[in-house]
Amino acid sequence: MGKSNLIGLNPKQAPIVVGTDVQGKSFKPARGIIAPKRKMPTPIESVGQRLNAFYGGRSKKLMLAKKKRGATQGVLALSESENKDLLAMASHDRTLNKTRELMLFCAGLSEKVIVGQIKNFCGQVLQRHPAFARDLLRNIWEKSSEMATEDSLFENLVSNNYATLPWREKANPLTKKEQEQCRVNAFHCLLLWFQLTRGMQVERILQLLQCHLWKSSVRQQKTDLDKLRALMNTKDFSAVQIVSVLLENQIYIANNNATIALQEKESAVSHAENMSKNLTEAEQSLKELKTKVVCLEEKSKQERKTHATETAHMKDNYEQLRGRVLRRLKEELSLLEEGLYALQRDPPKVHVMVDHADRAIGSLKREMEKLRESL
């Protein structure tokens, strides 16, 4: 059979269409063969359509059409029947692979309406999953002040027996590989839930992964050869680098905190030394003051004793002086009375009065001199 024109075209005039074979390699079909036009997929314009396509396995892309991202709550809201159907569809995601991917996608969205709907839906999926059926884990969805600590929640989730999970419908138990996938995915989903609802920081997420999920894997790498193989077989270099950077930041912060703590310790030691020195000086001053107080008390005691003695002497002297003065006044008063009586006689005896007056005056003068000398 010779060369022939296809569809009435000259082979040299037929368009050349580039395509791919079944193995994905590009090829150029024969001239004149026109490749069929690709059918454009129907754009997804609501969260419900996107979740339906995602859990149904028809699409791995989660982003809505650009014109619908800013739509209102009423347009995007899931209906009760739609939500029920989606939950039934999500119940087949027993290892939580799709739910984990959905929550990870939701953590990177900025549209609050879409984030709120996806978050609420994921919360319902997790509540219905048997991995979260324990009493301790049920409190996660309740705003209770008695909720357990984050570490206890994650430790409880990791230690769960995934071989005997109580599925709603009769189903075969998970295989060992599926059990491990479910355990890891449940752990990741709870981390993402806390990130979406509590704004958990990446550093805290890394800490929880290290303490509760990765520690069992690290224990399995006992020898240096095991550790070397684990490092060489690592494929996700971005995750390793992120962990390395986060750990470096933690070490940097820890070093800064240690430096600050050391400085504070040195300052506290210096302050304690100064306080000890001040205390020693204060104790010495107190000792000296106590000595002075003892001396002053002794001196005061002696002064009181001396004062009492002097007071007794002064009182005795006063009484003696008072008695002497009274006697002197009595004697001189008697002389003056006798002189006055002599003047009243007829005839009056003036010389008697003069004699008695002179004697009285002399005696009073001598008494005055004694008083001056005693003072």
Buried (B, 14 or more C-beta within 10 A) or exposed (E): EEEEEEEEEEEEEBEEBEEEEEEEEEEEEEBBBEEEEEEEEEEBBBBBBBBBBBBEEEBEEBEBEEEBBEBEEEEBBBEEEBBEBBBEBBBEBBBBBBBBBBBBBBBEBEBEBBBBBBBEBBBBBBBBBBBBEBEBBEBBBEEEEEBBEBEEBBBBBBEBEBEEBEBEEEEEEBEEEBBEBBBBBBBBBBBBBBBBEEEBEEEBBBBBBEEBBEEEEEEEBEEEEEEEEEEEEEEEEEEEEEBEEBEEEEEEEEEEEEEEEEEEEEEEEEEEEEEEEEEEEEEEEEEEEEEEEEEEEEEEEEEEEEEEEEEEEEEEEEEEBEEBEEEBBEEBEEBBEBBEEBEEEEEEBEEBBEBBBEBBEEBEEEBEEEEEEEE
